[in-house]
Amino acid sequence: MNANKTIVIINGSPKINEPSASEAFADIAARHFEAKGHKALRIHAGKSLRQKHTAEDFETMRQSDALVFIFPLYVFCLPGLLIRYLQDYAQYLKEHPGTKAQKVYALVNCGFPEPGINDEAVRVIESFSRAIGGSFGFGIMFGEGGMIVGALHAPFMKKVLGALGGQFDQMAEDCSDDAAHPRPTVALRPSVGSRLYLFMGNMGWKQGIRKAGLKRRQLYATPYME
Ligand SMILES: Cc1cc2nc3c(=O)[nH]c(=O)nc-3n(C[C@H](O)[C@H](O)[C@H](O)COP(=O)(O)O)c2cc1C
């Protein structure tokens, strides 16, 4: 048993120069992994591709003990850039045989309140893990993910953040030894009612349309039907 493992957190959000839920989740994960004595390294898949930094980043991933993919649900699946990143990493491993079996974990966050809709995306990471000869630990499905950016310090977030921290601690403990510890994927969401969440979401649309200098009724425009 060796507590000091290297865990690479890969942010798969296409957002690069704006706040993203995945980045906020990655910050929390890194804090928990380091508190358990591991080294937490960070990679942003979008930046890695755009800055043509993939060879260095894939080598960092290849040398690590565990990979944690944190990304948003896009049309009930993975963002396209992350799919490409996974394919390119799998190809890199083929070209660099002899990589030790890595532990793989996922956190998928979505805009809708129901965390369960992230299940298929978690299973894509599980299948990817099998394809690279890794060992999939478990996934975290997080509903209303945007709240982690907009309401991180709100009192109603305390409970879900506590549960999330517990899951990251579990990942850290799983990584501490080389044996596989597969666990069921967990579902989390903030304890704010769906109605309040939808109300807050609608506020966001209304503020956005005002900022764009347009009228609220233009949110309901159907230009392709006219
Ligand atoms: C192109 C696109 C597709 C999306 N598809 C879904 C979806 O199918 N289901 C869902 O609940 N949220 C969907 N969302 C919302 C995001 O998953 C959500 O806003 C998430 O918190 C963004 O995370 P990020 O800030 O890490 O990018 C979508 C957002 C975008 C921009």
The ligand as a Tripos MOL2 file, in Angstrom:
@<TRIPOS>MOLECULE
LIG
   31    33     1     0     0
SMALL
NO_CHARGES

@<TRIPOS>ATOM
      1 C1        -24.1090   22.0990  -26.3390 C.3       1 LIG1
      2 C2        -24.6620   21.7850  -24.9710 C.ar      1 LIG1
      3 C3        -25.3740   20.6160  -24.7700 C.ar      1 LIG1
      4 C4        -25.8960   20.3220  -23.4990 C.ar      1 LIG1
      5 N1        -26.6180   19.1740  -23.3300 N.ar      1 LIG1
      6 C5        -27.1600   18.9030  -22.1090 C.ar      1 LIG1
      7 C6        -27.9490   17.7380  -21.9230 C.ar      1 LIG1
      8 O1        -28.1540   16.9110  -22.8230 O.2       1 LIG1
      9 N2        -28.5240   17.5470  -20.7050 N.ar      1 LIG1
     10 C7        -28.3250   18.4280  -19.6550 C.ar      1 LIG1
     11 O2        -28.8780   18.2290  -18.5750 O.2       1 LIG1
     12 N3        -27.5410   19.5210  -19.8040 N.ar      1 LIG1
     13 C8        -26.9620   19.7770  -21.0070 C.ar      1 LIG1
     14 N4        -26.1880   20.8900  -21.1650 N.ar      1 LIG1
     15 C9        -25.8940   21.7370  -19.9870 C.3       1 LIG1
     16 C10       -24.5070   21.4480  -19.3910 C.3       1 LIG1
     17 O3        -24.3110   20.0580  -19.1560 O.3       1 LIG1
     18 C11       -24.3820   22.1830  -18.0530 C.3       1 LIG1
     19 O4        -24.5940   23.5640  -18.2660 O.3       1 LIG1
     20 C12       -23.0700   21.9660  -17.3470 C.3       1 LIG1
     21 O5        -23.1780   22.4360  -16.0080 O.3       1 LIG1
     22 C13       -21.9080   22.7060  -18.0280 C.3       1 LIG1
     23 O6        -20.7060   22.3100  -17.3940 O.3       1 LIG1
     24 P1        -19.3220   23.0910  -17.6340 P.3       1 LIG1
     25 O7        -19.5320   24.4600  -17.0500 O.co2     1 LIG1
     26 O8        -18.3190   22.2920  -16.9140 O.co2     1 LIG1
     27 O9        -19.0710   23.1360  -19.1250 O.co2     1 LIG1
     28 C14       -25.6660   21.2110  -22.4180 C.ar      1 LIG1
     29 C15       -24.9410   22.3960  -22.6290 C.ar      1 LIG1
     30 C16       -24.4560   22.6870  -23.8850 C.ar      1 LIG1
     31 C17       -23.6940   23.9840  -24.1030 C.3       1 LIG1
@<TRIPOS>BOND
     1     1     2 1
     2     2     3 ar
     3     2    30 ar
     4     3     4 ar
     5     4     5 ar
     6     4    28 ar
     7     5     6 ar
     8     6     7 ar
     9     6    13 1
    10     7     8 2
    11     7     9 ar
    12     9    10 ar
    13    10    11 2
    14    10    12 ar
    15    12    13 ar
    16    13    14 ar
    17    14    15 1
    18    14    28 ar
    19    15    16 1
    20    16    17 1
    21    16    18 1
    22    18    19 1
    23    18    20 1
    24    20    21 1
    25    20    22 1
    26    22    23 1
    27    23    24 1
    28    24    25 2
    29    24    26 1
    30    24    27 1
    31    28    29 ar
    32    29    30 ar
    33    30    31 1
@<TRIPOS>SUBSTRUCTURE
     1 LIG1         1 GROUP 0 **** ****
